[in-house]
Amino acid sequence: VQGAEAAAAAKKNGIKVIYGMEGYYVDDSVKIVTGNADMPLSGTFIVFDVETTGLRTDRVRLTEIGAVKYVDGAERARFQTFVDPECPIPANIVELTGINNRMVEGAPKEAEAVRKFFEFCGDGVLVAHNAHFDTRFIANKSQKLGLEFKPYVIDTLEMARVNQRYMTVMG
């Protein structure tokens, strides 16, 4: 009965059934990777995260940038800097991130911190969980500083979402 149902469904939808073969649909319109780079996965990857004074990329300030550089799959370097946001850090953000005003006292200002981050990254591929937020924030700061920011980015949050949808289909 299953074969007959598959054949009828396939015929109705203009699909040729190949018995004994499994296939899964993956939504390839999801932007997991952005930018232009022709490089193997054995290249240089910078896994990074930013902390800020809030969620509005056009209004808030950086409080920390952290990153780890991998070259050919091996950790090669680490980068971490607190950033002086030049404003008080809201209590809810202190609770969320653990970063308080005393920790950022004397830290580099945003311009210096972003420039040092760019020097650390070089031409490496950026990798972040919810990269849309982190890269949009860095892009906003870069534009204000007159720095070019056109990275190749991999978003592990979108990868996880695709995997979760796949696993749900698999049951």
C-alpha positions as CSV (number, residue, x, y, z in Angstrom):
1,V,0.0,0.0,0.0
2,Q,2.8,2.4,0.8
3,G,4.4,2.0,-2.6
4,A,1.0,2.7,-4.3
5,E,0.5,5.8,-2.1
6,A,4.0,7.0,-3.0
7,A,3.5,6.4,-6.7
8,A,0.1,8.3,-6.6
9,A,1.6,11.2,-4.7
10,A,4.6,11.4,-7.0
11,K,2.4,11.3,-10.1
12,K,0.2,14.1,-8.7
13,N,3.2,16.3,-8.0
14,G,5.3,15.5,-11.1
15,I,8.0,13.6,-9.2
16,K,9.6,10.3,-10.3
17,V,9.8,7.8,-7.5
18,I,13.0,5.9,-7.1
19,Y,12.2,3.0,-4.8
20,G,14.7,2.2,-2.2
21,M,16.0,5.7,-2.0
22,E,15.6,8.3,0.8
23,G,15.6,12.0,0.2
24,Y,15.2,14.9,2.6
25,Y,14.2,18.5,1.9
26,V,16.6,21.2,3.3
27,D,15.6,24.8,2.9
28,D,18.6,26.2,1.1
29,S,17.2,29.7,1.1
30,V,18.3,30.1,4.8
31,K,21.4,32.4,5.0
32,I,23.9,30.3,6.9
33,V,26.9,31.7,5.0
34,T,27.2,35.2,3.8
35,G,30.0,37.0,1.9
36,N,32.3,35.9,-0.9
37,A,35.3,33.7,-0.3
38,D,36.7,30.8,-2.2
39,M,38.5,28.8,0.5
40,P,38.4,25.3,1.9
41,L,37.2,24.5,5.4
42,S,40.9,24.1,6.3
43,G,41.5,27.8,6.2
44,T,41.4,30.4,8.9
45,F,38.3,30.8,11.0
46,I,37.7,33.4,13.8
47,V,35.0,32.3,16.2
48,F,33.8,35.5,18.0
49,D,31.2,37.1,20.2
50,V,30.4,40.6,21.2
51,E,28.7,41.9,24.3
52,T,26.9,45.2,24.3
53,T,24.9,47.6,26.5
54,G,21.6,46.5,24.8
55,L,20.1,45.0,21.7
56,R,19.5,47.9,19.3
57,T,22.6,47.9,17.1
58,D,22.1,51.5,16.1
59,R,21.8,52.8,19.7
60,V,23.9,50.7,22.0
61,R,27.6,50.4,22.7
62,L,30.2,47.6,22.9
63,T,31.3,46.3,26.2
64,E,33.5,43.3,25.1
65,I,34.8,41.5,22.1
66,G,36.1,38.0,22.3
67,A,37.5,35.7,19.6
68,V,39.5,32.5,19.0
69,K,41.4,32.0,15.8
70,Y,41.6,28.5,14.2
71,V,44.0,27.7,11.4
72,D,43.5,24.4,9.7
73,G,41.4,23.2,12.6
74,A,43.9,24.0,15.4
75,E,43.6,26.9,17.8
76,R,46.3,29.5,17.1
77,A,45.4,32.6,19.0
78,R,42.9,34.3,21.3
79,F,41.6,37.9,21.5
80,Q,39.6,39.5,24.3
81,T,39.1,43.1,25.2
82,F,36.6,44.9,27.4
83,V,35.4,48.1,25.7
84,D,34.6,51.3,27.5
85,P,31.1,52.1,26.3
86,E,31.4,55.7,27.6
87,C,28.0,55.3,29.3
88,P,26.6,53.4,32.3
89,I,25.9,49.7,31.6
90,P,22.2,49.0,32.3
91,A,21.4,46.7,35.3
92,N,19.7,44.1,33.2
93,I,22.7,43.9,30.9
94,V,25.1,43.5,33.9
95,E,22.8,40.7,35.1
96,L,22.8,39.1,31.6
97,T,26.5,39.4,30.7
98,G,28.2,39.7,34.1
99,I,30.1,42.7,32.8
100,N,29.8,45.8,35.0
101,N,31.0,49.4,34.9
102,R,34.1,48.7,37.0
103,M,35.3,46.0,34.5
104,V,35.3,48.4,31.6
105,E,37.0,51.3,33.3
106,G,40.2,52.2,31.5
107,A,39.4,49.7,28.6
108,P,39.9,50.8,25.0
109,K,37.1,52.9,23.4
110,E,35.1,51.3,20.6
111,A,37.2,52.7,17.8
112,E,40.4,51.2,19.2
113,A,38.8,47.9,20.2
114,V,37.2,47.4,16.7
115,R,40.5,48.2,14.9
116,K,42.4,45.7,17.1
117,F,39.7,43.1,16.5
118,F,40.1,43.6,12.7
119,E,43.8,43.3,13.0
120,F,43.3,40.0,14.9
121,C,40.9,38.6,12.3
122,G,42.8,39.5,9.1
123,D,41.0,37.8,6.2
124,G,39.7,34.9,8.2
125,V,36.2,33.6,8.0
126,L,34.0,34.9,10.9
127,V,32.0,32.4,12.8
128,A,29.3,33.3,15.3
129,H,26.2,32.1,17.0
130,N,23.5,34.5,15.9
131,A,26.0,36.1,13.6
132,H,23.4,38.5,12.2
133,F,23.4,40.4,15.5
134,D,27.2,40.4,16.0
135,T,28.2,41.3,12.5
136,R,25.4,43.9,12.1
137,F,26.7,45.5,15.3
138,I,30.4,45.5,14.1
139,A,29.3,46.7,10.7
140,N,27.4,49.6,12.3
141,K,30.5,50.6,14.3
142,S,32.8,50.1,11.3
143,Q,30.7,52.4,9.2
144,K,30.9,55.1,11.9
145,L,34.6,54.7,12.0
146,G,35.1,54.7,8.3
147,L,36.4,51.1,8.2
148,E,35.5,48.6,5.5
149,F,33.7,45.5,6.9
150,K,32.7,42.9,4.2
151,P,33.4,39.6,5.9
152,Y,32.7,36.0,4.9
153,V,30.5,34.8,7.8
154,I,29.1,31.5,9.0
155,D,26.2,31.6,11.4
156,T,26.0,28.6,13.7
157,L,22.6,29.5,15.0
158,E,21.1,29.1,11.5
159,M,23.1,25.8,11.1
160,A,21.5,24.6,14.4
161,R,18.0,25.6,13.2
162,V,18.4,23.8,9.9
163,N,19.6,20.7,11.8
164,Q,16.7,21.0,14.3
165,R,14.2,21.1,11.4
166,Y,15.9,18.1,9.8
167,M,15.8,16.1,13.0
168,T,12.2,17.0,13.5
169,V,11.4,15.6,10.0
170,M,13.4,12.5,10.7
171,G,11.3,12.0,13.9
